[in-house]
Structure formats: structure tokens, C-alpha cells
Amino acid sequence: MLLEFRAKNYKSFKDELVFSMIPAPKQKGLDYSVLTQKAGSKNYKALCSAVLYGPNASGKTNIIGAMDTFKNIVLRGNIRNDEEKKFPNEAAYTLELIPNNTTVPHEAVEFSISFVDSRIIVKYSFAADIGGFLDEEYSRKVISEQLEINGKMIFTRKDGLEFDSLQTIRKYLVNEFDQNEDSAIALAKGNLNDEELFLMNGFKAMFSAKLVSLIRYWLEDRFMVIYRADSLRLIRKFVDPKKKSAYVDKTLNSAVGLFGANSNALGYAIGDDDKEAKLYSLLENKGATTGISADVFESYGTIRFVNLFPLVVNAIQNGGTLVVDEFDASIHPMALMSIINIFHNDDINIKQAQLIFNTHNPIFLNSNVFRRDEIKFVERDDETNASVHYSLSDFGTTGEKGVRKNEDYMKNYFISQYGAIKDIDFTPIFESFTESRKEV
């Protein structure tokens, strides 16, 4: 489960962004939506959900983009551009798009993450000098890197490479490491590559492939970051699929039936000229089953739901952290509320999954749905264009700006009591049209 994510000098977040899933202190009467996992000798708590609010272009998607970029850089193991140029988050593969475009002189880009998995708590961070915004030719360098396991420092990279509590991870070390420790450390210190992360290269090869595999698995399979909701399309793969045969997922179809699909069922099939399975609406026609491309027959909301729901199932079944940009896009609030309630249901969410999403829908600004520390905001300064992130719980519960549990969060948000909202009036634009026509 995710505890905390940090980023600095990532697009609009010029200063450090601290996105915390750790419950805020002194939240009396708010003991729901809290997960607990043991790591080492301690129990760690985390929120099971978080919802992000803010006006358009405030930086909400940049938080999700920063998570996606960090994830991709670590899995790739270097700070070079990826030649595949994957989309939609181009900053994850074209790194000169990352730095804040107003920072002069340029500063390093920094990332950090803390999570609990397999009864250990992992904290990993790195900082990289990748030049300024759009500086393609800059000679990049990893300037710091650090790994902690269960609160103990494993290695630190700054002007060199230092190791500390390797005995903390004894059971994860490569075979016969004790006999070769001195030579492994000397070899690692002498072979650092400026553009490569030590964690995914030297540390993996010479110290602990098992530990790196655990970290990689969590990032790749349990930290599910969906950047740009409009581009979400789930790719299904089948072992030895038969051409023109439909594969129906009973769980998905039960959910789609409740959601309200137009067809009798939805199934994945591979045509004669296709390499990937495509989604089809299956209809009974004159005693036979006919398949029509779901893109043609179903609404955009249904397609969006079909692509999203398996990820929700995956998170619940495996204890994953699902991060979704514009979770509510084209999906009815009642369906969304049901999904949120699944994450909040201790009898169902037994693997302790998490859901994080941004939205413009005020229906979730409700003390009966989310705790104060689960409601988060992003605001962008009009003068500096820098984004700032904070939680509703940061206002406290006393004083003029205090937020109490039973307050009308939605009402207070729309009267700008919490910030992160922008008054927009297009009337002057249309008045100018009217005035110009009068003059003619």
C-alpha cells in the first residue's frame, strides 16, 4: 500500500509536492477508511482512498503524471529518453518535458516513494540533473539516490556510493554474498553510470535481485497509474486464442449488466487480420449470436467502464493501488459511488487496496463518503503558475478556517472557503460579439 509520494520540479510543481496517504493526526471519530499493514516490528497505517479537486489546469493531472513518470523511469532503470515514445504521458519518455519551465537557473528533478508490501516498508528516492525545460542536448546525471528498508538505510548515492544496513536485508542478498561483500562494494563504487539508477542495475546484479524484484513487482503490477482517462483501453491477451471466437468474462459481464450495456453480453475476440483482442457487443439475431464492434454499438461511458472495471477488480483482488485521472469521466455517479464503497468495505477489501483519483464532480465532497484527510486540493498561483497541493485536514478543526466533520463540504468549496476553485465568467466574450453586431 502506498504511504507517500513526493516530487519536486515536475512541471507545475516547482516546489516539493508531498502526496500523503498517511492518516492525519487527531481525526477523532474518523476511524474508517484506514488500512493497516505490518512491516518489520511496526504497524503502518494508510488511507484506502483519496480524491483530488481543483480547477482546470491547476496541476491535478500533473500529480498523476509525476507518479507515472517516476514509475516508468525506475522500471526502465535510467534517465535517458525512451526511443519508443509511448503515450499518453510523453514526459515519462521524453524527460526534457519534466522540469518546470520557469525555473532559472535550472534545478534537479526529485522523486521519492514509500510503500508497504510483503511485510517490508520500502522508501526509495532519486534526484537527477536533466537540464532545463526542453534542453534536449544536456548531459544528464543522477546526483543522488537512496534506498531504505524498514527504516534502515541500505545504500546512499551522492558524491559516491555508501552502504549501511545490509544485514537488514540478509535474506534477500545474493548467494554467498558474505564471502564477496568487500569486492562487490568496491566493484559497485567503481562502476556507477551517471545516467543509470544503481537500484535497477548494480544493486540488482551484485547485491539483491530478490529485493529489486519485489520493488519492481509492486511498481509494475500493484501501482496502477492511469494517466489521461480518455486514452484508457484495456488490452486483453489470451493463450492460443482461436480466430473468430469470443471470450466472455462472467464477472465483467455481470458488472456491465448492472451498469446498463446495450447488448446481451460483451466479449473479446480476434479477427482474421487482428493481432490483439478487440471488444465486441454480442447480440442474438435470428437464433444466432452476432458480434458488432463495441466501439460502434456501445456508449462511450460503457466502453470506459469496461476498460476501468477490470483494473478495480485487480486492485481489490491483489491489494493494488489504483490511481486514475478523471475517474468520473462519462460514468454515472451512482456507479462510481458503488466502486468507492467497495474500497471502503472492510469485508470486501481484505487485501487492502487503495483508490486515488481526481475529479470535478462535487458529489464526493461529503463527510459521509470521505474523511477530511482523503479530500485533497490542487491550486495554481496566477502570478507564478506554480501548483500547490494540500488536504482538507490541513485546515484543522478549530478557529475561523477550521473544518468540522459535519460541515457541508460541497457548499463551502463553492464559496471558495477551501480555495482550489476559480470563478469563470464567459459573459464579457459574448457581450463583445453582441456589441460588434450592434455597431454593424
N, C-alpha and C positions, 0 to 999 in steps of 0.2 A: 504494500500500500504506500502511496505517495505521502510523504511528510512535508516536504518543502522543495520549491524550485526557485532559483534565483538567476537573474540575467542582468547584465549591465552593458550599455552602449549597443543595445539591439534596437535598431530602427528608432521609433519614437521614444523608447525608454532610454534616455540619455543617462539618467542616474539609475541606481540599482533598483531593480524590481524584485520584491520579495513576495512570492505567492505561497502562502502557508495553508496547509491542510491540518495544522495542529490546532486543536480546540483552544479558543481564547480563555484566559483565566476568569474566574468569578462569574461564570454564566449559570447562575442559580436557576434551578427549575428547568434546565435545558440539557438533560442527560440523554436525550435521544440523538440519533444520527451520529453516534460516536463509535468508532471501531477500536478494538484493542488487540494488539499482537505482541507476543513476547520475542525479544531478541537478546541473546546473552542472558543476563540475570535480571533484566528490566522489562517492564511492560510499557509499550508505546501506544499512544492514542492518536487517532486521526479522524477527521470528518469524513463521512461517507459521500458527501456531495458538496458542490459549490456552484453558485450561479453568478454570472458576471453581467453587470449593467453599465451602460454608458452610451453617449450619443454616437452617431456615425463618425468614423474616422478618429475616434478617441484613443484607440490602441487596444481594444478588446481582442481583435484577431491577432495582433502582434504578440500577445501573451501566448496564444496557442501556437503561433508561428515560431516563437522562440523555443518552445518545448520541442516542436517538430525538428527545428534546425539543430538543436543540441543532440537530440536522439540520432539524427542522421550522421552528424559529424562523428559521434562516438562510435557508432556501428561501422562507419567507413574507416575510422582509425587515423584520419589525417585531416589537415586543414587546407588541402588542395581542392580545387573545383572538381566536381564530378562531371565527366565528359557526357554522361547520359542525359544531363539537363532535364531531370524529371520534374514534373509539375504536379500539383499547382503551386507548391511553396518553393519558388525559384531560389529564394535566399538560402535554402538548405543545400543547394548545389552550386550556386554562383555566389560565393561568400563575400565578394565586394559589395553586395547589396545589403549586407548586415549593418555596418556602422551607421550611427546617427549622422545625418548629412549636415548638421550644423556645428559639429564638434571640430574646432580648430585651435591648436594642432590636434591631430587625431589621437585617440586613446585606444587601449586594448579592449577587446571584446571578452566578456567574462560570463561563464555559466557554472551553475552548481546544482546538484540534486541530492536529496536524501530520501531513501525509501527503505521499507522493511520487507524482506522476503526470505523464506526458508529459515526463519528464526535468526536472521542476522540483520543488522541495520547497516546500510551502505551509504556513505557520503562521499561523493566524487565531484571534483571541480577542476576546471582548467581555465586559463586565460591565454588569449592569442593576440599577437600584434599582426593584424591582417591589412594594415594601412587605413586610409580614409575611404569614404564613400566613393564607389566606382573606380577605385585605384586598382586596376587590373594587373599592373606590372610590379606591384610591391612585393618585396621578398619577405614572405610570411615566416612567423616564428612562434612556436609555443613558448610562452615566457613563464608559465607556472602550471603545475598540475599536482593534485593531491588526492590520496585515497585513504579513507578511514573506514574501519570495520569495527562495529560495536564500540564506537567512541575511542578506539585506539588508532593512532597514526601508523599506516603501513608504509607509505612512501611519500616523499615530498620532492617536487622538482622545482627548482628556482634557478639559481646560478649554477646548479649542479643537481645531482640526484642523491638523496639521503634516505636510508631505510631505518625503521624504528621497531615496531612490534610484530615482527614476522612470526613470532611464536603464537600470536593470537590466531593466525590462520594456518597453524601447523597441519591440520587435517586436509587442507586444500593445496598444500605445496606439492610440487612435482616429486616423483620418487627419487630417493637418495639425495634430497636437497641439502641435508645437513652436511654431507661429505663434500658438497660442491658449493657451499654458500659463499665463501670468500671469492672464488673465481667467478661465480655468477654475478655477484655485486660489482666486481671490477669490470667485467665484460659489459654489464648494463651501463655503468657510468661512462665508459669509453665509447659507447656506440649510440648515443642519443641523436635522433634526427630532428632537426628544427621543425619540420612540417608534420611530424608524426606524434600521435599520442602514445606515451610509454605504456599506458594501461593495456591498450589493444595490440601492442607489438612486443617489445622486450619483456614486459611483465608477464604477458600471456605465454610467451615461448619459454622463458627461463625460470619463472617463479611459480605461477599458478594458473594453468589453463582451466582448472575446475572452477576457480573463483570468477575468472573472467567470463566463463561460460554461463554462470549463474547471473551475472550482471547483464550480459548480452541477452539472455533469455527474457529477463524482466523488461528490458528496453524494447526488445523486438516483438514479444508476444503479449505482454501484460500491460505495457504502457501504450495504449492505443490512441494515437493523436490524429484526429480527423480535421485537417486544415482545409477550409473552404467547403462548406456544406454542399454547394451546388455542383461540386465535382465528385461527390461520393458515389462510387459504383463498386459494388462487391463483386470480385471475380471468384467464381466457383470452379474448382478443379476436381475431376473425377478420375479414378483409377480405371484404365482401359474402358473408356466410355464408348457406347455404341451409337453410331450415327442415327439421327432422326428418332432417338429415344429420349423421353422426358424423365427427368429425375425430380421427384416431388419431395420436399421436406415437410413432413407432417407437422412439426412444431411451428414452422414458419407459416404454413397454410392455415393452421388454427388461429394464429395471431392475425393474419391478413383477413380471415373471415370475420373476426371481431372488428377489425379496422374498417372493413367495407370495400372489398375489391369488386370489380365488375364481373369477373369471370368465375367459373366453378372452382378453379384451382390455378395455382401458378407453379410452373416447373422450369427447370434448366435443361436445355438441350443443345446439341452440337449438330449443326447442319453439315452438308457435304463439303462446303467451301470454308467452313469456320474452323479456327483453331481453339477458340475459347468458348465456353458455355455461355449461352445467352438466355435471358429470361423471357418466357412465353406465357401468355394467358391461354389456359386450356378450357375449351368450350365444347359442350355436347351439341352436335349438329347432325340431325338425321341418323341418329343411332351410332355415330362415330365421334371420336374426340378430335377436335381441330385445334391446332396451335397457331396463335397470332402473336406477333411481337408485342410484348407488354408495353414497349415504348409507344406503340400505336394505340393500344386498346385501353390502357390504364391511365389514371390521372398521374400528374407529376407527384402529388402527395403520396399516392400508393407506391410508386416506384421508389421514392425517397424512403418510405417506411420499410420496404422490402430490403433495401440496402443497409439500413440502420439497425433493424431489429436483430439480425444475427450477431452483430457486434455487442449488443446489450446482453444477449444470451451468453456469448463468450465471456464477457466480463463477470456475469453472475456465476457461471459455472467454474471459472478459473481464478476468481478473485482479482480480476484485472482493474486497471484504472482507465476509464474511457473518457477522453477529452474531445468534445465536439464543438466545432464552430457553428453557430446558429442552429442549435439543436431543434428549435421550434419551426424551422423553415418548412412551410406547406403541410404541416401536421397539426391536427386539431389539438387544442389544449387538453381535452379530456384524455386523449391517448398519451400525451406527454406526461400528464399528472399521474397516470397509472404506472408508467415506467419509473418515474421518480419514486413513487410509493414502494415499488419493488426494491429499490436500493435502500429505502428506509425500513424495510420489513426484516427484522432480525431472524424471523423463522424461515425466510427465503434466501436472504443474502448471507448465508452461512459461511461463504468463502471470503466475505468482507471486501466486496467490490466497491469501487468509487465511480461517481459520475460528476464530471465538471463540464460546464457549458456556458456559452454567452448567449444573450437573448435581448430582444427589445420588448418582449411580452411582459406587461406588468403583473400578470396573474400570479407570478411566483413571488411577488413581494408580499408575503403573507407569513405571519408568525406561526401559523398552524402548519405550514409546509416546510419552511426553512428556519434554522437558527440564525441569530444575528451574525455569527461568525461565518456562516455559509453564504451570506449575501455580500457580494463584493462589487466594487465600483472601479471604473477607469475614467479619468478626467484628463483633458488635454488643455494645457495653457495656451491661450490665443496668441500671446506675445512670443513665447519661446518654442511653441509647438512640441513641448516635451510632455509625455504622458506620466500620470501618477496613479498608482493603484492603492486602494485601501478597502477595509471591510466595514460593515455597519457596526460591528462590535467595537471598532476603534473610537466611536463617539462616546463610549461609556454609558452608564445608566443614570447618572445624576447631572445636575446643572441644566442650563438653558438649552444646550445642544444634546443632552442625554437622550438615549433611545431605550424605552422600556418595552418589555416583552409584548404587551397587549396593545401597543400603538398601531395605528393604521399606516403601515409602511408605504403602501401604494400612494395614498393621499399625500403623505409627507414628501415622497420623492417628486411628485408632480408640482409641488410648490417650492421645489428646489431646496428643501431642508438638508438633503444629504449631498447636494452637488451632483456632478456627473450627469447633468441634463442641460440641454441647450434650447433656448427659445428661438423657434424658427417661424418667420412670417414672410410668406412669398407675396403678400398683397402689394407692396411697392412695385414689384416687377410687372404685375398685371395692370396696376394703375398706370404705369408708364405706357403700356400698349393702348390703354383707353384714351389717355391724353393725346398720344400721337395721332390717333384716328380722329379725335375731335378737331385737331388742328387742320387736318386734311379736309 
